[in-house]
């Protein structure tokens, strides 16, 4: 459970005040005047402002040092209220420029030396010890604050780089998906071209055949248009990384993988030493090529993650053909791996799976199972025409 920084400051100020009050009760035993009403009031003025130290660090530091100066001048035991100024100087060093924090540290040293001149100093001992403490303590606090400031700046830079890397990975993954969709659309256009030629050839001699060819053209063109709408919606920035020849994975030279090749994929994983059980339920039927490709790639990525992060696990791949959609589940019984590591897998891991499911209007859940192991569950519509069009997809 995380606590807000403002609540942490309040709790810290309350704790400091409580410690100061408890130390004040020991003042008489150390040879200092006991804390009276004015002393307790000054204790509150030195420690209570720490509740807002991160909101106004410089103002709080100056006020605390001034209150501590008054407290020391009044003749009270300086060590009682030394924690408030220390925290204030550290906060300024952690949140403000170096020159400002150095000035505050020097001011704390001056008050420390002033306390030593009035008595024995906050730490007791000789004046030489007081001078050493007046130099060492503020310097150490300033140094720690400076380290904290630099660490916070590095953390912010790291978050920005991670966000930028995540956006870049999403763009690259979308580009790869779009190139695959380009091949699917090209396939549809090829079918339309052949059917149109057939319809023209038998238009007068075999009207029934021509009508069947026209029906095929109508269905195929509708699916191709839906694929094209999603592709254009996905690639707002365009894909400039690869030429139009489509060679390589997802190119025209390679056949587009589908669910019929899950058996081959399972055999390859078994050959790598991971037991894989493939179970198909329902009545297998032809699906939109993009839907098959999406399911195939998700199973491929899930099995790749098992090979990388759970080599000794047993894997079960379940494909269920349902009336309006298909359901694919890849589960293993291995130890749960770090999701941050899984995200770095082939196709950018979790990012790739979620982008594919979103593209085809499906749903996907990825995470550890309560009984152990990891699970990837995907549900997809079985026809491109049942998927929300690009204009309906969230931006």
C-alpha positions as CSV (number, residue, x, y, z in Angstrom):
1,X,0.0,0.0,0.0
2,X,1.4,3.3,-1.1
3,X,1.2,6.4,1.1
4,X,0.9,9.8,-0.5
5,X,4.0,12.0,0.0
6,X,1.9,14.7,1.8
7,X,0.7,12.1,4.4
8,X,4.3,10.9,4.8
9,X,5.4,14.5,5.6
10,X,2.7,14.9,8.2
11,X,3.6,11.6,9.8
12,X,7.3,12.5,9.8
13,X,6.6,15.9,11.4
14,X,4.4,14.3,14.0
15,X,7.1,11.7,14.8
16,X,9.8,14.4,15.0
17,X,7.7,16.5,17.4
18,X,7.1,13.4,19.6
19,X,10.8,12.6,19.7
20,X,11.6,16.2,20.6
21,X,9.1,16.3,23.4
22,X,10.5,13.0,24.8
23,X,14.1,14.4,24.6
24,X,12.9,17.6,26.3
25,X,12.0,15.6,29.4
26,X,15.7,14.5,29.6
27,X,17.0,18.1,29.5
28,X,17.3,18.5,33.3
29,X,19.4,15.4,33.5
30,X,21.7,16.8,30.9
31,X,22.1,20.1,32.8
32,X,19.7,22.2,30.7
33,X,16.5,24.0,31.7
34,X,13.3,21.9,31.5
35,X,10.9,22.7,28.7
36,X,8.1,25.1,29.8
37,X,5.1,26.3,27.8
38,X,7.3,28.6,25.7
39,X,9.8,25.7,25.1
40,X,7.1,23.3,23.9
41,X,5.7,26.1,21.6
42,X,9.2,26.5,20.1
43,X,9.5,22.7,19.7
44,X,6.2,22.8,17.7
45,X,7.4,25.7,15.6
46,X,10.6,23.9,14.7
47,X,9.1,20.5,13.9
48,X,5.5,21.1,12.8
49,X,6.4,22.9,9.5
50,X,8.0,19.7,8.3
51,X,4.4,18.6,7.4
52,X,4.6,20.8,4.3
53,X,8.4,20.6,3.6
54,X,8.0,19.1,0.1
55,X,5.5,21.8,-1.0
56,X,7.6,24.8,0.1
57,X,11.1,23.4,1.0
58,X,13.0,26.7,1.1
59,X,10.3,28.6,3.1
60,X,10.0,25.8,5.6
61,X,13.8,25.6,6.0
62,X,14.2,29.3,6.6
63,X,11.3,29.3,9.1
64,X,12.6,26.2,10.9
65,X,16.2,27.6,11.2
66,X,14.8,30.9,12.5
67,X,12.6,29.1,15.1
68,X,15.6,27.0,16.1
69,X,17.7,30.2,16.5
70,X,15.1,31.6,18.8
71,X,14.9,28.3,20.7
72,X,18.7,28.2,21.2
73,X,18.8,31.9,22.2
74,X,16.2,31.1,24.9
75,X,18.7,28.8,26.5
76,X,17.0,25.5,25.9
77,X,18.9,22.2,25.1
78,X,19.8,22.6,21.4
79,X,19.8,18.9,20.6
80,X,16.1,18.7,21.3
81,X,15.3,20.6,18.1
82,X,18.2,19.6,15.9
83,X,16.2,17.0,13.9
84,X,13.9,19.5,12.3
85,X,16.6,21.7,10.8
86,X,18.5,18.6,9.6
87,X,15.4,17.3,7.7
88,X,14.7,20.8,6.3
89,X,18.2,21.2,4.9
90,X,18.1,17.7,3.4
91,X,14.7,18.5,1.7
92,X,16.0,21.7,0.2
93,X,19.1,19.9,-1.1
94,X,16.8,17.2,-2.6
95,X,14.4,19.6,-4.3
96,X,16.1,22.9,-5.0
97,X,19.2,24.0,-7.0
98,X,22.6,23.5,-5.6
99,X,23.3,27.1,-4.7
100,X,20.1,27.4,-2.7
101,X,20.8,24.2,-0.8
102,X,24.4,25.2,-0.1
103,X,23.2,28.5,1.4
104,X,20.7,26.7,3.7
105,X,23.4,24.2,4.8
106,X,25.7,27.1,5.6
107,X,22.9,28.8,7.6
108,X,22.4,25.7,9.6
109,X,26.1,25.5,10.3
110,X,26.0,29.1,11.5
111,X,23.2,28.4,13.9
112,X,25.0,25.3,15.1
113,X,28.2,27.3,15.9
114,X,26.0,30.0,17.5
115,X,24.6,27.3,19.8
116,X,28.1,26.2,20.6
117,X,29.1,29.7,21.5
118,X,26.2,30.0,24.0
119,X,26.8,26.7,25.7
120,X,28.2,23.3,24.7
121,X,26.6,23.1,21.3
122,X,23.9,20.6,20.1
123,X,26.3,17.7,20.3
124,X,28.0,18.6,23.5
125,X,31.8,18.5,24.0
126,X,34.4,21.1,23.3
127,X,34.2,24.0,20.8
128,X,36.4,22.1,18.4
129,X,33.9,19.2,18.4
130,X,31.1,21.7,17.8
131,X,32.9,23.2,14.8
132,X,33.5,19.7,13.4
133,X,29.8,18.9,13.8
134,X,28.8,22.2,12.3
135,X,30.7,21.3,9.2
136,X,30.2,17.6,8.9
137,X,26.5,17.2,9.7
138,X,25.2,19.9,7.2
139,X,27.7,18.7,4.6
140,X,26.5,15.1,4.9
141,X,22.8,16.1,4.8
142,X,23.4,18.3,1.8
143,X,25.3,15.5,0.0
144,X,22.5,13.0,0.7
145,X,19.9,15.4,-0.5
146,X,21.9,16.1,-3.7
147,X,22.1,12.3,-4.3
148,X,18.3,12.0,-3.8
149,X,17.7,14.9,-6.2
150,X,19.9,13.3,-8.9
151,X,18.2,9.9,-8.4
152,X,14.8,11.5,-8.7
153,X,15.9,13.2,-12.0
154,X,17.3,9.9,-13.3
155,X,14.0,8.1,-12.3
156,X,12.0,10.7,-14.2
157,X,14.3,10.3,-17.3
158,X,14.0,6.5,-17.1
159,X,10.2,6.7,-17.0
160,X,10.2,9.0,-20.0
161,X,12.5,6.6,-21.9
162,X,10.3,3.7,-20.9
163,X,7.2,5.5,-22.2
164,X,8.9,6.4,-25.4
165,X,10.2,2.8,-25.8
166,X,6.7,1.4,-25.2
167,X,5.2,3.8,-27.8
168,X,7.9,2.9,-30.3
169,X,7.4,-0.9,-29.7
170,X,3.6,-0.4,-30.2
171,X,4.3,1.4,-33.5
172,X,6.7,-1.2,-34.7
173,X,4.3,-4.0,-33.8
174,X,1.4,-2.3,-35.6
175,X,3.7,-1.9,-38.6
176,X,4.4,-5.6,-38.6
177,X,0.7,-6.5,-38.3
178,X,-0.1,-4.1,-41.1
179,X,2.4,-5.8,-43.4
180,X,0.7,-9.1,-42.7
181,X,-2.7,-7.6,-43.3
182,X,-1.4,-6.2,-46.6
183,X,-0.8,-9.8,-47.7
184,X,-4.3,-10.8,-46.6
185,X,-5.8,-8.0,-48.6
186,X,-3.6,-8.9,-51.6
187,X,-5.0,-12.5,-51.3
188,X,-8.5,-11.2,-51.3
189,X,-7.9,-9.1,-54.4
190,X,-6.4,-12.1,-56.2
191,X,-9.5,-14.2,-55.4
192,X,-11.7,-11.4,-56.7
193,X,-9.7,-11.1,-59.9
194,X,-10.0,-14.8,-60.6
195,X,-13.7,-14.9,-59.8
196,X,-14.4,-11.8,-61.9
197,X,-12.7,-13.4,-64.8
198,X,-14.7,-16.6,-64.3
199,X,-18.0,-14.7,-64.1
200,X,-17.2,-12.8,-67.3
201,X,-16.3,-16.0,-69.1
202,X,-19.5,-18.0,-68.2
203,X,-21.8,-15.0,-67.9
204,X,-24.0,-16.2,-70.8
205,X,-23.3,-19.9,-71.0
206,X,-23.6,-20.7,-67.2
207,X,-25.5,-18.0,-65.3
208,X,-25.6,-20.0,-62.1
209,X,-21.8,-20.3,-62.1
210,X,-21.5,-16.6,-62.8
211,X,-23.9,-15.8,-60.0
212,X,-21.9,-17.9,-57.5
213,X,-18.7,-16.2,-58.6
214,X,-20.3,-12.8,-58.0
215,X,-21.5,-13.9,-54.6
216,X,-17.9,-14.9,-53.8
217,X,-16.7,-11.6,-55.0
218,X,-19.2,-9.8,-52.8
219,X,-18.2,-11.7,-49.6
220,X,-14.5,-11.5,-50.3
221,X,-14.5,-7.8,-51.1
222,X,-16.5,-7.1,-47.9
223,X,-13.9,-8.9,-45.8
224,X,-11.0,-7.2,-47.6
225,X,-12.5,-3.8,-47.1
226,X,-12.9,-4.4,-43.4
227,X,-9.3,-5.6,-43.2
228,X,-8.2,-2.5,-45.1
229,X,-10.2,-0.2,-42.8
230,X,-8.5,-1.7,-39.7
231,X,-5.1,-1.4,-41.3
232,X,-5.5,2.3,-42.2
233,X,-6.8,3.0,-38.7
234,X,-3.8,1.2,-37.2
235,X,-1.2,2.9,-39.4
236,X,-1.9,6.6,-38.9
237,X,1.8,7.4,-39.0
238,X,2.5,5.1,-41.9
239,X,5.1,2.3,-42.2
240,X,8.4,3.5,-43.5
241,X,10.7,0.8,-42.1
242,X,10.4,-1.8,-44.8
243,X,10.0,-1.8,-48.6
244,X,6.9,-2.8,-50.4
245,X,8.2,-6.0,-51.7
246,X,6.9,-7.9,-48.7
247,X,9.7,-10.3,-48.6
248,X,10.5,-12.2,-45.4
249,X,8.2,-13.1,-42.6
250,X,4.7,-12.0,-43.5
251,X,5.8,-11.2,-47.1
252,X,4.4,-12.5,-50.3
253,X,7.0,-15.2,-50.7
254,X,6.0,-17.0,-47.5
255,X,2.6,-18.7,-46.9
256,X,0.4,-17.0,-44.3
257,X,0.2,-19.3,-41.2
258,X,-3.1,-20.3,-39.8
259,X,-4.8,-22.5,-37.2
260,X,-4.2,-25.6,-39.3
261,X,-0.5,-25.3,-38.6
262,X,-0.8,-25.3,-34.8
263,X,0.1,-29.0,-34.9
264,X,3.4,-28.1,-36.6
265,X,4.1,-25.4,-34.0
266,X,3.4,-27.8,-31.2
267,X,5.8,-30.4,-32.6
268,X,8.5,-27.8,-32.9
269,X,8.1,-26.8,-29.2
270,X,8.0,-30.5,-28.2
271,X,11.3,-31.0,-30.1
272,X,12.7,-28.1,-27.9
273,X,12.0,-30.2,-24.8
274,X,8.6,-28.7,-23.6
275,X,5.7,-31.1,-23.5
276,X,2.7,-29.6,-25.4
277,X,-0.8,-30.9,-25.5
278,X,-3.0,-29.6,-28.3
279,X,-6.7,-30.0,-28.0
280,X,-9.2,-28.8,-30.6
281,X,-13.0,-28.8,-29.8
282,X,-16.0,-27.8,-31.8
283,X,-16.3,-28.1,-35.6
284,X,-13.3,-26.6,-37.4
285,X,-14.3,-24.3,-40.3
286,X,-12.6,-21.8,-42.6
287,X,-12.1,-18.4,-40.9
288,X,-11.2,-14.9,-42.1
289,X,-7.4,-15.1,-42.8
290,X,-6.7,-12.2,-40.4
291,X,-8.5,-13.9,-37.6
292,X,-6.6,-17.1,-38.1
293,X,-3.3,-15.2,-38.3
294,X,-4.1,-13.3,-35.1
295,X,-4.8,-16.5,-33.1
296,X,-1.8,-18.2,-34.6
297,X,0.6,-15.4,-33.6
298,X,-0.8,-15.2,-30.1
299,X,-0.3,-18.9,-29.6
300,X,3.2,-18.6,-31.1
301,X,4.1,-15.8,-28.7
302,X,2.7,-17.6,-25.7
303,X,4.7,-20.8,-26.5
304,X,7.8,-18.7,-27.1
305,X,7.4,-17.2,-23.6
306,X,7.2,-20.7,-22.2
307,X,10.4,-21.7,-24.0
308,X,12.2,-18.6,-22.6
309,X,10.8,-18.4,-19.1
310,X,9.4,-21.8,-18.1
311,X,11.3,-24.5,-20.0
312,X,10.4,-27.2,-17.4
313,X,6.7,-26.6,-17.6
314,X,4.0,-28.6,-19.3
315,X,1.9,-26.7,-21.7
316,X,-1.7,-27.1,-22.9
317,X,-3.1,-25.4,-26.0
318,X,-6.9,-25.5,-26.3
319,X,-8.7,-24.3,-29.4
320,X,-12.5,-24.1,-29.3
321,X,-14.6,-23.4,-32.3
322,X,-17.8,-21.8,-31.2
323,X,-20.8,-20.5,-33.2
324,X,-19.8,-16.8,-33.3
325,X,-16.2,-16.8,-32.2
326,X,-13.2,-18.9,-31.4
327,X,-11.5,-19.3,-28.0
328,X,-7.8,-20.0,-27.6
329,X,-6.1,-20.8,-24.3
330,X,-2.4,-21.5,-23.7
331,X,-1.7,-22.5,-20.1
332,X,1.4,-23.9,-18.4
333,X,2.1,-25.2,-14.9
334,X,5.6,-23.7,-14.5
335,X,6.8,-21.0,-12.1
336,X,5.3,-17.6,-12.8
337,X,7.9,-15.4,-14.6
338,X,8.4,-11.7,-14.2
339,X,5.9,-10.0,-16.5
340,X,8.5,-7.3,-17.3
341,X,10.7,-10.1,-18.8
342,X,7.8,-11.7,-20.7
343,X,7.1,-8.3,-22.3
344,X,10.5,-8.4,-24.0
345,X,9.7,-11.6,-25.9
346,X,9.2,-12.1,-29.7
347,X,6.9,-9.5,-31.1
348,X,7.3,-7.4,-28.0
349,X,5.5,-10.0,-25.9
350,X,2.4,-8.7,-24.1
351,X,2.2,-5.6,-26.3
352,X,2.0,-7.6,-29.4
353,X,-0.7,-10.0,-28.0
354,X,-2.9,-7.1,-26.8
355,X,-2.5,-5.1,-30.0
356,X,-3.5,-8.1,-32.2
357,X,-6.6,-8.8,-30.0
358,X,-7.6,-5.2,-30.1
359,X,-7.2,-5.0,-33.9
360,X,-9.7,-7.8,-34.5
361,X,-12.2,-6.8,-31.9
362,X,-11.3,-9.7,-29.5
363,X,-10.5,-9.9,-25.8
364,X,-7.4,-11.3,-24.2
365,X,-6.4,-12.0,-20.6
366,X,-2.7,-12.6,-19.7
367,X,-1.4,-13.4,-16.2
368,X,-0.6,-16.0,-13.6
369,X,-3.0,-18.6,-12.6
370,X,-4.2,-19.2,-9.0
371,X,-3.1,-22.8,-9.1
372,X,0.3,-22.0,-10.5
373,X,1.7,-21.3,-13.9
374,X,0.7,-18.8,-16.5
375,X,-2.3,-18.4,-18.8
376,X,-3.0,-16.6,-22.1
377,X,-6.7,-16.7,-23.1
378,X,-7.9,-15.1,-26.3
379,X,-11.4,-14.8,-27.8
380,X,-12.0,-13.6,-31.4
381,X,-15.0,-13.2,-33.7
382,X,-14.9,-15.8,-36.4
383,X,-15.6,-13.4,-39.3
384,X,-14.0,-10.1,-40.2
385,X,-17.4,-8.7,-40.8
386,X,-18.4,-9.3,-37.1
387,X,-15.4,-7.2,-35.9
388,X,-16.0,-3.5,-35.2
389,X,-14.9,-1.4,-38.0
390,X,-12.0,0.9,-37.8
391,X,-14.2,3.9,-37.3
392,X,-15.7,2.2,-34.2
393,X,-12.4,1.2,-32.7
394,X,-11.2,3.3,-29.8
395,X,-8.5,5.8,-30.7
